[in-house]
């Protein structure tokens, strides 16, 4: 059996005028993956009763964004993803019109498809199915339980796992209808909607979300910035789901949107505390923080109910105690300046040559020619 491409298109064409049976599918809704094609018979048809037999000379039409499968006794016998009208010939060799879906359709068909002819005789059970190959958006997801997210902040020497909740929507596209029919929907009755598989997809998606989060967090992306990296997240999810979605079911994620992502208050506070502590390792920052604290203490001392003088005396005693314990603000500023100056000085690790412009070091040492790290 096989399909012969028509030279003209349209239901009023010469090809259509000669048809015995005519298979055509209207636009497939965005929430529907596949529909079954039903025949329309003409005066030329000798088969007006059995909807599951396609006779030679019948016309099968395929619209843009569709892939048509002819299934014989439960096995895929013909594949067409190129828009147009085709005449069915039971005595011809099986055909594959892959269109924009690519060579993988033909490879899968040759592996699991049914490739034999009927010598002009009708098969016992033949059905036509149309698959939606356009993007199917609006599939919702949400984390019922928190999922781990690794927070990496090299400036704060921070590398810690927290838990986040997120929800949003994603879209899918059928990239290999042969695989989807064979491994998922089979001989469905009339329509196969996204909702029939969405629960399974959601469960697998949330399982893959953890390693996908790990990939983008390793790039230094904070969880709060995840919505701005939706494209990278979609690529990572496709990578994680290749074996189950693309290779087994013939589908892939087109886009992945994050409407909201949040961590618990405890995790948020922990991150802020650790970043604040890391910032105070800089002596200048520590000195500035101490000055701010002293200024606030002076304001509070002025409010002392026993008199401002008593308050300032107490403040002076605390300040002197701090100085005696090595907390002099001036000394801390000096130490900070020295610390920052030390950061700017760069030497060649091989020969010790001092780089003249540490902020713009050369790739190679002008003294010994070794790489400058």
C-alpha positions in Angstrom: 0.0 0.0 0.0 1.1 3.6 -0.5 0.2 7.2 -1.0 0.6 9.0 -4.4 0.8 12.8 -4.1 -1.8 14.7 -5.9 -0.7 17.2 -8.6 -3.4 19.7 -7.5 -5.0 20.5 -4.2 -8.5 21.5 -3.0 -11.7 19.5 -2.7 -12.9 20.7 -6.0 -9.8 19.5 -7.9 -9.8 16.8 -10.6 -8.3 14.4 -8.1 -11.1 15.1 -5.6 -13.8 14.7 -8.3 -12.6 11.1 -8.9 -12.4 10.0 -5.3 -14.3 7.0 -3.9 -13.7 8.0 -0.3 -12.4 11.2 1.1 -10.5 11.6 4.4 -10.0 15.1 5.7 -9.5 16.6 9.2 -10.6 20.1 10.2 -8.3 22.2 12.4 -7.3 20.2 15.6 -7.9 22.1 18.8 -4.9 23.2 20.9 -5.9 20.8 23.7 -6.1 17.8 21.5 -3.1 15.6 20.4 -4.9 13.4 17.8 -8.2 12.7 16.2 -9.5 9.8 14.2 -10.3 10.5 10.5 -13.7 9.5 9.2 -14.5 8.9 5.5 -16.8 10.8 3.3 -18.1 8.6 0.5 -19.1 9.6 -3.1 -21.1 8.0 -5.8 -18.0 6.2 -7.0 -17.5 4.3 -3.7 -18.4 0.7 -3.4 -17.7 0.7 0.3 -20.5 2.7 2.1 -20.8 0.6 5.2 -17.4 -0.3 6.7 -15.6 2.8 8.0 -12.5 0.7 8.7 -11.6 -0.2 5.1 -9.9 2.2 2.7 -10.2 1.2 -0.9 -7.8 2.0 -3.8 -8.5 5.4 -5.3 -9.5 7.0 -2.0 -8.2 10.5 -1.3 -6.5 11.4 2.0 -6.0 15.2 2.6 -3.4 16.5 5.1 -3.5 20.1 6.4 -0.6 22.2 7.6 0.4 21.4 11.2 -0.9 17.8 10.9 0.6 14.4 10.5 -1.6 11.6 9.1 -1.2 7.9 9.9 -2.9 5.0 8.2 -3.0 2.1 10.7 -3.6 -1.4 9.5 -4.7 -4.0 12.1 -3.1 -1.9 14.9 0.2 -1.2 13.1 1.3 2.0 11.3 1.4 1.4 7.6 1.6 5.0 6.1 2.9 8.3 7.4 2.4 11.7 5.9 3.3 15.0 7.5 3.4 17.1 4.3 0.3 19.2 3.5 -1.6 18.2 0.4 -3.9 15.6 -1.2 -2.9 12.0 -1.7 -4.4 9.1 -3.6 -4.4 5.8 -1.8 -3.2 2.8 -3.7 -3.2 -0.6 -1.9 -0.9 -2.2 -4.4 1.9 0.5 -4.1 4.9 0.4 -1.8 4.4 2.0 1.7 5.4 5.7 1.7 6.7 8.1 4.2 6.2 11.9 3.8 8.0 13.2 6.8 7.8 16.9 6.1 9.1 19.2 8.8 9.2 16.4 11.3 12.5 15.2 10.0 14.2 11.9 9.1 13.5 10.3 12.5 9.9 9.5 11.4 11.2 7.3 8.6 13.7 5.7 10.8 11.1 4.8 13.4 8.7 3.6 10.7 11.2 1.3 9.2 11.9 -0.1 12.7 8.4 -0.7 14.0 6.1 0.0 11.0 4.3 -2.5 8.9 5.9 -2.7 5.4 4.1 -5.0 3.1 1.5 -4.8 0.3 -1.9 -6.3 0.0 -1.7 -7.1 -3.7 -4.6 -4.8 -4.3 -6.8 -6.4 -1.7 -8.3 -4.4 1.1 -7.1 -5.0 4.6 -9.4 -6.3 7.3 -9.1 -3.1 9.5 -7.6 0.2 8.4 -8.0 3.5 10.2 -6.8 7.0 9.6 -5.5 9.2 12.4 -4.5 12.8 12.3 -2.0 14.1 14.8 -1.5 17.7 15.9 2.1 18.7 15.3 1.7 22.3 16.4 2.6 23.7 19.8 0.1 22.7 22.5 0.3 25.4 25.2 -1.2 26.0 28.6 -0.4 22.7 30.4 -0.2 23.7 34.1 2.2 22.3 36.7 2.9 23.0 40.3 5.1 21.6 43.1 2.8 20.1 45.7 5.9 19.5 47.9 9.1 21.7 47.9 11.9 20.7 45.6 15.6 21.2 46.3 17.4 24.1 44.8 21.1 24.7 45.2 22.1 28.3 46.0 25.7 29.2 44.9 27.2 32.6 45.7 31.0 32.6 45.2 31.2 36.2 46.6 29.8 35.0 49.9 31.4 31.6 49.7 27.9 30.2 49.8 26.9 26.7 48.5 23.8 25.5 50.2 20.6 23.5 49.3 17.3 25.1 50.0 13.7 24.1 49.2 11.5 26.0 46.8 8.0 25.9 45.5 7.1 26.9 42.0 4.2 26.8 39.5 3.5 27.9 36.0 2.7 26.5 32.5 4.5 24.7 29.8 3.8 23.6 26.2 4.6 20.5 24.2 4.8 19.4 20.6 4.5 15.9 19.0 7.7 15.4 17.1 7.2 11.7 16.2 3.5 10.6 15.9 4.5 7.1 15.1 6.1 6.7 18.5 3.2 8.4 20.2 0.6 6.2 18.5 2.6 3.0 19.1 3.6 3.6 22.7 0.9 5.8 24.1 -2.6 6.2 22.5 -3.0 3.1 20.3 -6.4 2.6 18.6 -8.2 5.3 20.5 -11.9 5.9 19.7 -12.3 9.4 18.4 -10.0 12.0 20.1 -7.0 11.8 22.3 -6.6 15.0 24.4 -3.7 16.4 26.3 -5.6 15.9 29.6 -5.4 12.1 29.1 -1.7 12.1 29.6 -1.1 15.4 31.5 -1.0 13.9 35.0 1.7 11.4 33.9 3.7 14.2 32.2 3.4 16.5 35.2 4.7 13.7 37.5 7.7 13.1 35.3 8.3 16.8 34.8 8.5 17.5 38.5 10.9 14.6 38.9 13.1 16.1 36.2 12.8 19.6 37.7 15.3 18.9 40.4 18.3 18.1 38.2 17.3 20.8 35.8 17.4 23.3 38.7 20.8 21.9 39.6 22.1 22.7 36.1 21.0 26.4 36.1 22.0 26.9 39.7 25.5 25.7 38.9 25.6 28.7 36.6 25.1 31.0 39.5 21.5 31.7 38.8 19.5 32.5 42.0 16.2 30.9 42.4 14.4 34.3 42.3 15.9 34.9 38.8 14.7 31.5 37.4 11.7 33.1 35.5 14.3 35.1 33.4 16.0 31.8 32.4 13.0 29.9 31.2 14.6 29.0 27.8 17.6 27.4 29.5 15.3 25.6 31.9 13.3 24.2 29.0 16.5 23.0 27.3 17.6 21.3 30.5 14.2 19.7 31.1 14.3 18.3 27.5 17.7 16.9 28.2 16.5 15.2 31.4 13.3 13.9 29.8 14.8 12.7 26.4 14.5 9.0 27.2 10.9 9.1 28.4 9.4 11.8 26.2 11.3 12.2 23.0 12.6 8.6 22.5 9.6 6.7 24.0 6.6 9.0 23.3 7.8 11.3 20.5 7.1 14.5 22.3 9.2 17.4 23.6 8.8 20.6 25.6 8.6 23.7 23.5 8.5 26.4 26.2 8.5 26.3 30.0 7.2 29.3 32.0 7.6 29.9 35.7 4.8 32.1 37.1 6.1 32.1 40.7 9.0 30.5 42.6 9.6 31.1 46.3 11.6 29.7 49.2 10.6 29.4 52.9 11.1 32.3 55.2 13.7 30.3 57.1 15.8 29.6 54.0 15.5 33.2 52.9 16.7 34.5 56.2 19.5 32.0 56.3 20.8 33.2 52.9 20.6 36.8 53.9 22.5 36.1 57.2 25.2 34.2 55.4 25.6 36.9 52.8 25.7 39.7 55.4 28.3 37.8 57.4 30.4 37.3 54.3 30.2 41.0 53.5 31.6 41.8 56.9 34.8 39.9 56.1 35.8 43.1 54.3 37.3 45.3 57.1 36.1 48.5 55.4 32.5 47.1 55.3 32.8 46.0 58.9 34.0 49.4 60.0 31.1 51.1 58.1 28.7 48.7 59.8 30.2 49.5 63.2 30.0 53.3 62.6 26.3 52.9 61.6 25.7 50.9 64.8 27.5 53.5 66.9 25.4 56.3 65.3 22.2 54.4 66.2 23.5 53.9 69.7 24.1 57.6 70.1 20.5 58.3 69.1 19.3 55.8 71.7 21.6 57.3 74.3 20.0 60.7 73.7 16.7 59.2 74.7 17.9 57.8 78.0 15.2 58.6 80.6 18.0 59.2 83.2 19.3 62.1 81.1 21.3 62.3 77.9 24.6 62.8 79.8 24.2 59.4 81.6 23.4 57.8 78.3 26.4 59.2 76.5 28.6 58.2 79.5 27.4 54.6 79.1 28.0 54.8 75.3 31.5 56.2 75.9 32.4 53.3 78.2 31.1 50.8 75.6 33.2 52.5 72.9 36.3 52.5 75.0 35.8 48.8 75.8 35.5 48.1 72.2 38.7 50.0 71.4 40.5 48.1 74.1 39.4 44.9 72.4 40.8 45.8 69.0 37.6 47.3 67.5 38.8 50.8 66.8 37.0 52.1 63.8 40.0 54.0 62.4 42.1 50.9 62.6 39.5 48.9 60.9 39.3 51.4 58.0 43.0 51.3 57.6 43.0 47.5 57.6 40.2 47.6 55.0 42.2 49.9 52.8 45.2 47.7 53.0 43.0 44.6 52.3 41.6 46.2 49.2 45.0 47.3 48.1 46.3 43.8 48.5 43.5 42.6 46.2 44.7 44.9 43.5 48.3 43.7 43.6 48.9 40.8 41.3 52.0 38.8 40.7 53.0 36.2 38.2 52.7 32.8 40.0 55.8 31.5 38.1 58.4 34.3 38.5 56.8 36.7 40.9 56.8 39.6 38.4 54.5 42.4 39.7 51.7 43.1 37.2 51.6 46.9 36.5 47.8 47.1 36.0 46.2 44.4 38.2 42.7 45.3 37.1 43.6 44.5 33.5 46.2 41.8 33.7 47.8 40.4 30.5 47.1 36.7 29.6 50.8 36.0 29.7 53.5 37.3 31.9 55.8 39.8 30.0 58.7 38.6 32.1 58.6 34.8 31.8 55.8 34.3 29.2 53.8 31.9 31.5 50.0 32.3 31.7 48.9 34.8 34.4 46.1 33.2 36.4 
